[in-house]
Amino acid sequence: MFEGLRFNHWKTSEGDDGVVTLTLDRANSSVNAISRAVLDELEQIVERMAIDKPAGVIVHSAKSSGFAVGADVKEFIEYAKQDTVLENIEHGQRVYEALARLPCPTVAAVHGACMGGGTELILACRQRIAADDDKTRIALPEVMLGIHPGWGGTARLPRLIGATEALPLMLTGKSLSAKRALGLGVVDRLARPDELLAEARLLLRHAAPRPFARRAKAWASNIWPARQILAPMMFKQTAAKVRKEHYPAPFAMIDVWKRGGSGIRQRLKIEARSVAKLAKTPTAQNLIRIFFLQERLKGQGGGTDPAIRHVHVVGAGVMGGDIAAWAALKGFEVTLQDREMKFIQPALDRARALYEKKLKTPEKVEAAMRRLRADVEGSGVASADLAIEAIYENAEAKEALYAGIEPQFQADEILASNTSSIPLDELRKNLVAPQRFLGLHFFNPVAQMPLVEVVRHDRLDPAIEKRALAFCKAIGKLPVAVKGTPGFLVNRILMPYLLEAMRLYSEGVPGPVLDREAKKFGMPMGPIELADTVGLDVCASVGKELAPFLGL
């Protein structure tokens, strides 16, 4: 069928039954980012299939990491610079629409990550089947880049599952598990990972019927009166969370959906123009910059084995307990130490609540709880590969603790402090092996805050730093290596802001006024509320460390 055509990013095969299998395998890349070249080749393939009319088409990925991570963001930046965003958005829409209009059944077989343009590709297929696996995640997260779906996401998803389900997914960028995607109707069937393609062939021959209630809901929530009623409600709900001048994309997307009629071409036209307009905004440019900064942080620690299997945490307070719980969630064996069991039990209770939320099934919850063990005596230090100190901010207390921990180490174990401000040059002065000591500063709440400061000092072994970065990567955090000066990075920026707010408050400016103005500026919460959330005692302690250093 494809004689005379050669492809770099797609593999094609045709079975005896006339079914064509399209395998996306972007050249020279570990993931499938959908570039112009990928789309150009798909366009040629679809044009040929429109002529030769196969019995059916299966689209899947050759990458072990997943189906597709979305559009090539680097190319998108170039389109924005050259003012060709609209042209390239419309090109992608044409290719996907041509796929959607093929006169044969089409099935997308999804495993792993399926994001953005990848999700829009599977929405252009008539049926979708996903691997029933924890790694399967499906999302349209374009709002996180300051834009919204542009290759048909806003035009197709609301019509597939109903606007009341589709819009919140696109407004938040929230990803769906395989089971959740099936429940909403984003995919039509689940299959075991090793049977995905075989089950896709069965789905191709026997299409899964869409339940009448779902079809009725999709129709009713997208008719003109429903759009006119629901859109203002969505605007109001969104405005309660973000300001339009700071984050225009969610509001633009609601407007695109509101104005979109029954015809797919009109909806695509409105969608493309909206994305092209958003691409020029400072919000999109800044969020895309943040995206690449995060990708850089994700790359730190890559290619290094942390050589850490057992983590011992000393201090079962909010920070220590939650660090321990998170490490156990991510598969590490963890022992949690504090003076008495009554201090550890609340941390274990919080951990169970976290696991029940994240892991869903009782078996997985219990497995995670078995990995997290109370250790009042501290015997776990002797077998730990990493010991994390998370006690209160007092240099003398920390040094006394290290004096008891370090002699129990056997070989190349790492000692880390979760201190938020104390210079590591001060904390390491009495250590026997300061080269294996560093800071791992997590942020509260640990389960939600992705950043971890990996804090250096003048005696740190670079190999130990690499292992620490790799550990952060292994637990799904974004590590940033920083100097061990007071406040490190985040608190050095944050504390002058908070201290100035406190100074204004002491001079008579009401707290609610300070918080309101900060939110108006774009902060997620005001400085008074933030200081209370962090803890006034913590703020005072960090402030005392930073004030002399910064001359505050």
Summary of the structure (lengths in Angstrom):
residues: 552
radius of gyration: 26.5
end to end distance: 73.4
largest distance: 81.9
contacts: 1885
relative contact order: 0.06
helix: 53%
strand: 15%
